[in-house]
Amino acid sequence: MICDSCGTANQAGANFCIQCGNRLATACPVCGHANLPAAHFCASCGSELPAPSQPVVGAIPPIGMAVAERRLVSVLFADLVGFTTASEDRDP
């Protein structure tokens, strides 16, 4: 089964992606049948399936899984004239 989120090929019968950890099948709340993640209705009983949940940003990844995240940061660098001399006789 191919993961919709990252495109990784997973073994048949897997419930979670081995690369990103997202759920591969959606269980029907009525009969428990495992459906494809993109399905809107159960293939077994026809009940409407819950909307797929989005991954939680900032969630702790499974053990052994690294998560790449880009963040915007600002860095301020200031070079003060005479700071080293002035700081030598002060407490840290």
C-alpha positions as CSV (number, residue, x, y, z in Angstrom):
1,M,0.0,0.0,0.0
2,I,1.3,3.4,-1.0
3,C,1.2,6.2,1.7
4,D,-0.9,9.2,0.6
5,S,1.2,11.6,2.7
6,C,4.8,10.7,1.7
7,G,4.5,8.2,-1.2
8,T,6.4,5.3,0.6
9,A,5.5,1.8,-0.3
10,N,4.4,-0.2,2.7
11,Q,3.7,-3.9,3.2
12,A,0.2,-5.3,2.7
13,G,-1.9,-5.2,5.9
14,A,0.1,-2.3,7.5
15,N,-1.9,0.2,9.4
16,F,0.7,2.9,9.6
17,C,3.3,4.2,7.2
18,I,6.9,3.0,7.9
19,Q,8.3,6.3,6.8
20,C,6.1,9.1,8.2
21,G,3.9,7.2,10.7
22,N,0.5,8.3,9.2
23,R,-2.5,5.9,9.3
24,L,-2.8,3.9,6.0
25,A,-6.4,2.6,6.5
26,T,-9.5,4.2,8.0
27,A,-11.6,1.9,10.2
28,C,-15.3,2.1,9.8
29,P,-16.9,3.3,13.1
30,V,-20.0,1.1,12.4
31,C,-18.5,-2.3,11.3
32,G,-14.8,-1.9,11.8
33,H,-13.8,-2.7,8.2
34,A,-10.4,-1.2,7.2
35,N,-10.9,1.2,4.2
36,L,-8.5,3.2,2.1
37,P,-7.5,6.5,3.6
38,A,-9.2,8.4,0.7
39,A,-12.5,6.6,1.1
40,H,-15.5,8.7,2.1
41,F,-17.9,5.7,2.7
42,C,-17.2,2.2,4.0
43,A,-16.7,-0.5,1.4
44,S,-18.4,-3.1,3.6
45,C,-21.5,-1.5,5.0
46,G,-21.7,1.9,3.2
47,S,-21.6,4.0,6.3
48,E,-20.0,7.5,6.0
49,L,-16.4,7.5,7.3
50,P,-15.0,10.3,9.4
51,A,-13.0,13.0,7.6
52,P,-9.3,12.2,7.6
53,S,-7.4,14.0,10.3
54,Q,-4.4,16.1,9.4
55,P,-1.0,15.4,11.2
56,V,-0.6,17.4,14.3
57,V,2.1,20.0,13.9
58,G,4.6,19.8,16.7
59,A,3.5,16.3,17.7
60,I,6.1,14.0,19.1
61,P,7.2,11.6,16.3
62,P,7.3,7.8,16.9
63,I,10.5,6.5,18.4
64,G,13.2,6.2,15.7
65,M,11.4,8.6,13.3
66,A,12.9,12.0,12.5
67,V,10.7,14.9,11.5
68,A,12.0,17.7,9.5
69,E,10.7,21.1,10.3
70,R,11.5,24.5,9.0
71,R,11.2,27.5,11.2
72,L,11.7,31.2,10.6
73,V,14.2,32.7,13.0
74,S,15.7,36.1,13.5
75,V,19.3,36.6,14.7
76,L,20.7,39.8,16.1
77,F,24.5,40.2,16.3
78,A,25.9,43.2,18.1
79,D,29.6,44.1,18.4
80,L,30.0,46.6,21.3
81,V,33.2,48.6,21.4
82,G,35.1,48.0,24.6
83,F,32.7,45.3,25.9
84,T,35.4,42.7,26.6
85,T,37.4,45.2,28.7
86,A,34.3,46.3,30.6
87,S,33.1,42.8,31.2
88,E,36.4,41.5,32.6
89,D,35.8,43.0,36.1
90,R,32.0,42.2,36.3
91,D,30.2,39.1,37.4
92,P,28.8,36.9,34.7
